[in-house]
Amino acid sequence: MTNSRNQEVAAESDVRQSFDQVRKCVLLFGVVSAIVLATVAAVALTGGSVNTFMGVRAVILLLAAPLLHGLAAREERKSLERLRVVSTILPIAIVGVDLIPGVCPSWYTVMQAVSAVPLIAVAVITRRRVVRAAR
């Protein structure tokens, strides 16, 4: 009986640690997204070549970060499932669109790819057995 309780406590600790990691990754995604937006603004203000797509997309991805963080903060099964789906699809969409020739410059593609890395980590973390079995 004590061994079973110890396993439950350990599993709960693993789940809490996983959600903490997810929140940190989402925060990192938000920080990188803010840097991307600031860079786009700086390039535009200095007369560099930017297009509307780059600015709008940078804003949208920055606005997505608090929404994703809210999902991670809930620690509920539905929220976890949504995070799992979004963190799988969004990096593919980010990189896939940027690879279309002529859509955006290579520096923007690289910055967006960097912003996708924390989301890939979220996708991996949310697929762990201990997290999927939680709540």
Contacts in CASP RR format, 6 or more apart in sequence:
PFRMAT RR
TARGET T0000
AUTHOR 0000-0000-0000
METHOD contacts of the structure
MODEL  1
MTNSRNQEVAAESDVRQSFDQVRKCVLLFGVVSAIVLATVAAVALTGGSV
NTFMGVRAVILLLAAPLLHGLAAREERKSLERLRVVSTILPIAIVGVDLI
PGVCPSWYTVMQAVSAVPLIAVAVITRRRVVRAAR
11 130 0 8 1.000
11 133 0 8 1.000
11 134 0 8 1.000
14 130 0 8 1.000
15 75 0 8 1.000
15 130 0 8 1.000
15 131 0 8 1.000
15 134 0 8 1.000
15 135 0 8 1.000
18 125 0 8 1.000
18 126 0 8 1.000
18 128 0 8 1.000
18 130 0 8 1.000
18 131 0 8 1.000
18 134 0 8 1.000
19 72 0 8 1.000
19 75 0 8 1.000
19 131 0 8 1.000
21 121 0 8 1.000
21 125 0 8 1.000
22 72 0 8 1.000
22 83 0 8 1.000
22 122 0 8 1.000
22 125 0 8 1.000
22 126 0 8 1.000
23 69 0 8 1.000
23 72 0 8 1.000
23 73 0 8 1.000
25 118 0 8 1.000
25 119 0 8 1.000
25 121 0 8 1.000
25 122 0 8 1.000
25 125 0 8 1.000
26 65 0 8 1.000
26 68 0 8 1.000
26 69 0 8 1.000
26 72 0 8 1.000
26 118 0 8 1.000
26 122 0 8 1.000
27 65 0 8 1.000
27 69 0 8 1.000
28 118 0 8 1.000
29 65 0 8 1.000
29 68 0 8 1.000
29 115 0 8 1.000
29 118 0 8 1.000
29 119 0 8 1.000
29 122 0 8 1.000
30 61 0 8 1.000
30 62 0 8 1.000
30 65 0 8 1.000
30 115 0 8 1.000
32 111 0 8 1.000
32 114 0 8 1.000
32 115 0 8 1.000
32 118 0 8 1.000
33 58 0 8 1.000
33 61 0 8 1.000
33 62 0 8 1.000
33 64 0 8 1.000
33 65 0 8 1.000
33 115 0 8 1.000
34 62 0 8 1.000
35 111 0 8 1.000
36 58 0 8 1.000
36 61 0 8 1.000
36 62 0 8 1.000
36 108 0 8 1.000
36 111 0 8 1.000
36 112 0 8 1.000
36 115 0 8 1.000
37 55 0 8 1.000
37 58 0 8 1.000
37 59 0 8 1.000
37 62 0 8 1.000
39 111 0 8 1.000
40 50 0 8 1.000
40 54 0 8 1.000
40 55 0 8 1.000
40 58 0 8 1.000
40 108 0 8 1.000
43 49 0 8 1.000
43 50 0 8 1.000
44 50 0 8 1.000
49 105 0 8 1.000
51 104 0 8 1.000
53 103 0 8 1.000
53 104 0 8 1.000
54 104 0 8 1.000
54 108 0 8 1.000
57 112 0 8 1.000
61 94 0 8 1.000
61 112 0 8 1.000
61 115 0 8 1.000
64 90 0 8 1.000
68 83 0 8 1.000
68 86 0 8 1.000
68 87 0 8 1.000
68 122 0 8 1.000
70 79 0 8 1.000
71 79 0 8 1.000
71 80 0 8 1.000
71 82 0 8 1.000
71 83 0 8 1.000
71 86 0 8 1.000
72 79 0 8 1.000
72 83 0 8 1.000
72 122 0 8 1.000
75 134 0 8 1.000
75 135 0 8 1.000
76 135 0 8 1.000
77 134 0 8 1.000
77 135 0 8 1.000
80 126 0 8 1.000
80 131 0 8 1.000
80 132 0 8 1.000
80 134 0 8 1.000
80 135 0 8 1.000
83 122 0 8 1.000
83 126 0 8 1.000
84 123 0 8 1.000
84 126 0 8 1.000
84 127 0 8 1.000
86 119 0 8 1.000
87 119 0 8 1.000
87 120 0 8 1.000
87 122 0 8 1.000
87 123 0 8 1.000
87 126 0 8 1.000
88 123 0 8 1.000
90 116 0 8 1.000
90 119 0 8 1.000
91 116 0 8 1.000
91 117 0 8 1.000
91 119 0 8 1.000
91 120 0 8 1.000
91 123 0 8 1.000
94 112 0 8 1.000
94 113 0 8 1.000
94 115 0 8 1.000
94 116 0 8 1.000
94 119 0 8 1.000
95 109 0 8 1.000
95 112 0 8 1.000
95 113 0 8 1.000
95 116 0 8 1.000
97 103 0 8 1.000
98 104 0 8 1.000
98 108 0 8 1.000
98 109 0 8 1.000
98 112 0 8 1.000
98 113 0 8 1.000
99 109 0 8 1.000
104 112 0 8 1.000
125 131 0 8 1.000
126 132 0 8 1.000
END
